[in-house]
Amino acid sequence: MYRENLTGTGFWKSPRKAITLLGMSGSGKTTLASRLPRQTWFHYSGDYRIGTRYLDESILDNVKREAMQMPFLAELLRSDSIYLCHNISIHNLKPIASFLGMIGNPELGGLSVEEFKRRQGLHREAEIKAMLDVRGFIAKAHDTYGYPHFINDAGGSLCELDEPGVIEQLAEDTLILYLKPSDAMLNQIIERSLLEPKPMYYQDQFLDQVLPQYLAEQGLSTPEEIVPDDYFRWMFPRLVEHRLPRYQEIADRYGVVLDAERIDDIHGETEFLELICEALG
């Protein structure tokens, strides 16, 4: 395991460093990765890999289905007069979110539970593959591109996978660094998400637990009556509560914890490495 017997001094002196950032979406993982020198750190985005490699076709098929509802675009697509592509980047993951969708009234853009779970399953498979790809990209980043260091900007749903071997392989190849939010920061993350609800991946078991509860509390008979954004606002704080102990368990077994609020103090590589060495002891 990468963490085993690793000291702060040993990490500082290591000529090749590899890190996996773990934590909630909004805790600063991408911001932190983007502050490291591009010349020496290879930035691997799990979400980018998911969208451009493993969900690429599914995302575009979803867009095409919507476009085919418009006769003008439908005719152009059928005749191969136009083509559609996404513009996913590390900082723009909206095509992935739009594909995942939300449960609810189809007239409000909602999905059936069956279709929602199907898309969630595709995302889970894609995320597993993207995380298992980290090992190969560490080698490629060094051997092909000449990067000495590697940072895996993992998605917030990494803790949801429960796939044997995934976390273990990441722990063998990288130091897992959990960006743990304070209560105040956690409230900010929740508030931002409630103001702008967005689709995300979570476990079927969690959905099967909270969906009947929501329907009962709201006096609804079927998921088709749900207003998607209203359901998200009710569900998201419960999802946060569900995820926090999972992050902590991974960090306790395989990694170290860094106060996410300290990211504001990091403006370059030196501050970043100093905080990690402090966490390692």
C-alpha positions in Angstrom: 0.0 0.0 0.0 1.3 3.5 -0.9 0.5 4.9 2.5 2.2 2.0 4.5 5.3 3.2 6.3 5.2 6.5 4.5 6.5 9.4 6.5 6.3 13.1 5.7 10.0 13.2 5.1 9.8 10.2 2.8 7.0 11.7 0.8 8.8 15.0 0.4 11.9 13.3 -0.9 10.1 11.0 -3.2 11.0 11.7 -6.9 7.6 10.4 -8.1 4.5 11.3 -6.2 1.0 10.0 -6.9 -2.1 11.3 -5.1 -5.8 10.5 -5.2 -8.1 13.4 -4.0 -11.2 12.1 -2.2 -14.2 14.1 -1.1 -17.5 15.8 -1.8 -18.1 17.6 -5.0 -17.5 21.2 -4.1 -14.8 20.5 -1.5 -12.0 21.9 -3.7 -10.5 18.8 -5.4 -10.4 20.3 -8.9 -9.4 23.7 -7.6 -6.5 22.2 -5.7 -5.3 20.0 -8.6 -5.4 23.1 -10.9 -3.0 25.0 -8.6 -0.2 22.5 -9.0 2.5 23.2 -11.7 1.3 21.8 -15.0 4.9 21.1 -16.0 5.4 18.5 -13.3 1.9 17.3 -12.2 -0.3 15.2 -14.5 -3.9 16.1 -13.7 -6.2 13.0 -14.2 -9.9 13.8 -13.9 -12.0 10.8 -13.2 -15.2 12.6 -14.4 -13.5 13.7 -17.6 -12.4 10.2 -18.3 -15.9 8.9 -17.7 -17.5 11.4 -20.0 -15.0 11.3 -22.9 -14.2 7.6 -22.8 -16.9 5.4 -21.2 -20.1 7.5 -21.5 -19.3 9.3 -24.7 -21.7 7.4 -26.9 -24.5 7.3 -24.3 -24.2 11.0 -23.8 -24.4 11.8 -27.5 -27.2 9.3 -28.0 -29.2 11.2 -25.3 -28.6 14.5 -27.1 -29.6 13.1 -30.4 -32.8 11.7 -29.0 -33.7 15.2 -27.9 -32.7 16.8 -31.2 -34.7 14.2 -33.2 -37.9 15.7 -31.5 -37.3 18.8 -33.7 -38.2 18.1 -37.4 -35.7 20.6 -38.7 -32.8 19.0 -36.8 -34.1 15.5 -37.3 -33.9 15.8 -41.1 -30.4 17.2 -41.0 -29.3 14.4 -38.7 -30.9 11.7 -40.8 -29.1 13.0 -43.9 -25.8 13.3 -42.1 -25.8 17.0 -42.9 -24.8 17.9 -39.3 -23.2 16.0 -36.5 -23.3 16.5 -32.7 -20.5 16.4 -30.3 -20.1 17.4 -26.6 -17.5 19.8 -25.2 -16.7 18.1 -21.9 -13.7 19.5 -20.1 -12.3 19.2 -16.6 -14.2 22.3 -15.7 -17.4 21.6 -17.7 -19.1 18.3 -16.9 -22.6 19.4 -17.7 -23.1 16.8 -20.5 -22.5 14.0 -17.9 -25.0 15.5 -15.5 -27.6 16.0 -18.2 -27.3 12.4 -19.2 -27.7 11.1 -15.6 -30.9 13.2 -15.3 -33.3 13.2 -12.3 -36.4 11.2 -11.3 -39.7 12.8 -11.7 -42.5 14.1 -13.9 -41.5 13.6 -17.6 -43.2 16.8 -18.6 -40.7 18.6 -16.3 -37.8 16.6 -17.8 -37.9 13.9 -15.2 -37.0 10.2 -15.8 -38.7 7.0 -14.8 -37.1 5.1 -11.9 -36.2 2.3 -14.3 -34.5 4.7 -16.8 -32.8 6.6 -14.0 -31.4 3.4 -12.6 -30.2 2.2 -16.0 -28.2 5.4 -16.5 -26.9 5.2 -12.9 -25.7 1.7 -13.7 -23.8 2.9 -16.8 -22.2 5.6 -14.7 -21.1 3.2 -12.0 -19.5 0.9 -14.6 -17.8 3.8 -16.2 -16.4 5.2 -12.9 -15.1 1.8 -11.9 -13.2 1.5 -15.2 -12.0 5.1 -15.0 -10.5 4.5 -11.5 -8.9 1.2 -12.6 -7.4 3.2 -15.5 -5.4 5.3 -13.0 -2.6 2.7 -12.8 -2.0 2.8 -16.5 -2.2 6.6 -16.6 0.4 6.9 -13.9 2.8 4.9 -16.0 1.8 6.8 -19.2 2.1 10.2 -17.6 5.7 9.4 -16.6 7.0 7.1 -19.4 5.3 8.9 -22.3 4.9 12.5 -21.3 7.7 12.9 -18.7 5.6 14.0 -15.7 7.2 13.1 -12.4 4.0 13.5 -10.4 0.4 12.4 -10.7 -2.8 13.6 -9.2 -6.1 11.7 -9.5 -9.0 14.2 -9.2 -11.7 11.5 -8.3 -15.4 12.2 -8.5 -17.4 12.7 -5.3 -19.2 9.4 -5.9 -16.0 7.3 -5.6 -17.2 6.3 -2.1 -20.4 4.9 -3.6 -18.8 2.2 -5.8 -18.4 -0.6 -3.4 -16.5 -2.6 -6.0 -13.9 -5.0 -4.7 -10.4 -4.0 -5.7 -11.0 -0.4 -6.8 -10.1 1.4 -3.6 -7.4 -1.2 -2.9 -5.7 -0.6 -6.2 -5.8 3.2 -5.8 -4.3 2.8 -2.3 -1.5 0.7 -3.8 -0.6 3.2 -6.4 -1.5 6.6 -4.8 -1.7 8.3 -1.5 -5.4 8.8 -0.8 -6.0 12.3 0.5 -9.5 13.0 1.9 -10.4 16.7 1.7 -12.7 16.8 4.8 -15.1 19.8 5.0 -15.8 21.6 8.2 -19.4 21.9 9.3 -19.5 25.5 7.9 -18.0 24.4 4.6 -20.4 21.5 4.4 -23.3 23.8 4.9 -22.0 26.0 2.0 -21.7 22.9 -0.3 -25.3 21.9 0.6 -26.6 25.5 0.1 -24.9 25.8 -3.3 -26.3 22.5 -4.4 -29.8 23.4 -3.3 -29.7 26.6 -5.2 -28.6 24.9 -8.4 -29.7 21.2 -8.3 -27.7 19.0 -10.6 -27.9 15.2 -11.4 -25.4 12.9 -9.8 -24.6 9.3 -9.3 -25.6 7.4 -6.1 -26.3 3.9 -5.1 -29.6 2.1 -6.0 -29.8 1.0 -2.4 -29.8 4.6 -1.2 -32.5 5.5 -3.8 -34.6 2.5 -2.7 -34.4 3.8 0.8 -35.2 7.5 0.4 -37.6 7.5 -2.5 -40.5 5.8 -0.7 -39.9 8.1 2.2 -40.1 11.2 0.0 -43.3 10.0 -1.7 -44.9 9.3 1.7 -43.9 12.7 3.2 -45.1 14.6 0.1 -48.3 12.6 -0.2 -47.5 11.5 -3.8 -48.7 8.2 -5.3 -46.0 7.6 -8.0 -42.5 8.9 -8.9 -44.1 10.4 -12.0 -45.7 13.1 -9.8 -42.3 14.3 -8.5 -41.0 17.7 -9.3 -37.3 16.8 -10.0 -35.6 19.8 -8.4 -37.8 19.6 -5.3 -36.9 15.9 -4.8 -33.2 16.8 -5.3 -33.4 19.5 -2.6 -34.9 17.1 -0.2 -32.6 14.2 -1.1 -29.2 15.9 -1.2 -28.6 16.6 2.5 -29.5 12.9 3.1 -26.9 11.9 0.5 -24.3 14.0 2.2 -25.0 12.3 5.5 -24.8 8.9 3.7 -21.4 9.7 2.2 -19.5 11.3 5.0 -18.8 8.2 7.0 -17.8 6.4 3.8 -15.2 9.0 3.0 -13.9 8.8 6.5 -13.7 5.0 6.5 -11.6 5.1 3.3 -9.3 7.7 4.7 -8.9 5.8 8.0 -7.9 2.6 6.2 -5.9 3.8 3.3 -5.0 7.5 3.4 -4.8 10.8 5.3 -7.1 13.6 6.0 -6.7 17.3 5.1 -9.0 20.0 6.3 -10.6 21.2 3.0 -10.7 24.8 4.2 -6.9 24.9 4.2 -7.0 24.7 0.4 -7.3 28.5 0.4 -3.8 28.5 1.8 -2.4 26.5 -1.1 -1.2 28.6 -4.0 1.4 26.2 -5.3 3.3 23.0 -4.9 5.3 23.8 -1.8 2.3 24.7 0.4 0.5 21.5 -0.9 3.4 19.2 -0.1 3.9 20.8 3.4 0.3 20.1 4.3 0.5 16.5 3.2 3.7 16.0 5.1 2.1 17.5 8.2 -0.8 15.1 7.8 1.6 12.1 7.4 3.5 13.1 10.5 
